[in-house]
Amino acid sequence: MSATAENPAATATGTATATPTATAAAVEERVRARVITDDPLYRTIPVALRFSGDEPLAVRIVFPAGLSPEGTDNEWVFPRALLEAGLLAPTGTGDVRIWPCGRVQAVVEFHSPEGVAVVQFDIAALRRFLRRTYAPAAAVTRRA
């Protein structure tokens, strides 16, 4: 499963616009997420949150290969602004939808031809990751 969501900062001509800011060259944060299913017992999985200064408008959420029928990492690429907005209010109408769930959790819903995956994250982890994407620091990997 992978998707590339539309860039909300794209102009009518299709070119991306960005406000010049000092951003980190690369950020990777390893967090634990909960897969939401009908089963009353939830399962936590390791997830990598990634950002590259080469694509300052995008973030990536990478799920481990063990969750994929193909045995490959599942990477979702979507606008960083979508993740930020989704921590405050429900947002997204395409492949990726995000909304806060209470004060400490956020839900990210991924839509693909194979189905829908619903994953819950700690908002603090997502905010920490986003904060680091704006920091002018060098590349650092954090593990949960």
N, C-alpha and C positions, 0 to 999 in steps of 0.2 A: 504494500500500500504506500503510495506516495502522491503528493499533490503539490502544485504550485498555485498559491492563491494570487489573485490580482493585486497589483500594487496600488494602494489607495492614493499615493502621491503622484500617480501618472497624470499628465496633462492631456488635453484633447488631442495633441499630436502624437501621444504615445511615449513621450520621453519622460523620464523620471525627474522629479524635482526634489531637492533635499536642502535643508537648512545646514549651512556649514557648521559642524560641531566637531570637537575633538572626540574621536571614538577609539575604543580599544582596537588593536590590530586583530586580535582573535580572543574569543572567550569560550570556554567550555565548562559547563557546570553539570556535575552528575547528581541527580536527585532520585528519590523514590517516588513512584506514582502508584495509584490504585486503579486497577481495571474494574469498572463497574459492570456487573452482570446480574442476571436473575438470581444467582447463587447468594445466599445470605452471608457466606464467608467471602470476603474480598481478598484479592491477590495483589501483592505489591510487586512491582517490577522496577529494575533500574532503567533510567532514561537519561539520555544526554541532551542537554540544551546547548546549542551552538550558535555563535555569532562570528561573522568575519567582517573586518573593516573593508574588505573588497566589495561586500554587498551590505552597505550600511542601513538599508531599509528592510532587510530580511532577517528572520531568525529561523532556526531549524530545531525540530524536535526529532530525536532519533531513538527508535525502539530497537531492542536487541533482536538479533537474527533468530533466536529461539521462538519468537512469536510469529514468525512468518512461515507460511507453507513452503516458500522457496528457499528458506534457510538463509536469507539475506537481511541486513539491517533495513528497517522501514524508516525512511526519512521524509518528513513533512516540512516544506518550506513555505513560509507565509510572512506577511508584513509584521514587522516589529510593532507598528502602531496598533495592529489588531490585538496582539497579546496585551499591550498596555491598556487599551480600552476595555477589553474583556475582564480585566481585574476589577473594574468599577461598575460595569453594567453589561447586560447581554449584548453581544455583538457577533457579526458574521452571518452571511447568508449562503455561502458557497460550501466548499469542501471542509472548511475549518470554522467552527463556532465555539465561542468562549463565553462563559458567564461566571460571576461569583456565586458561591454556594455557602451562604453564611458569611461570617467574618474572617475565617481562616482557610477556607478551601476555595478552589476554582475548578470548574469542570471544562474540559476541552473535548469537543466532539469532532471526530474525524469521519468524513464521508468519502467512500470510494465505491467503485463498481462491485467490489467484493462484499460490501456491507458497511456498517457503522461501528466505530469503536468509541466508547465513552471512558475517559480517563480523568481521575481527580488528582489535583496537585495541591500542595500547601502553597498558599498565596505568598508567604514569606520567601520561599525558595524562588518563585517566579520573580518577585520584586528584586531580590538580591541579584539574580541573573540580569535582569533589565538594567539595574543600577550599574553593574559591571560593564555592560555594553556601551555605556556612555563615558566610562572612565578612560583617561588617556594612558592607562597602564599597559604593560606588555602582556603577551599571552600567558594565561595561567589556567590550569585545570583544577577544579575543586571536586571532591567526592563527598557524597552524602553518607 
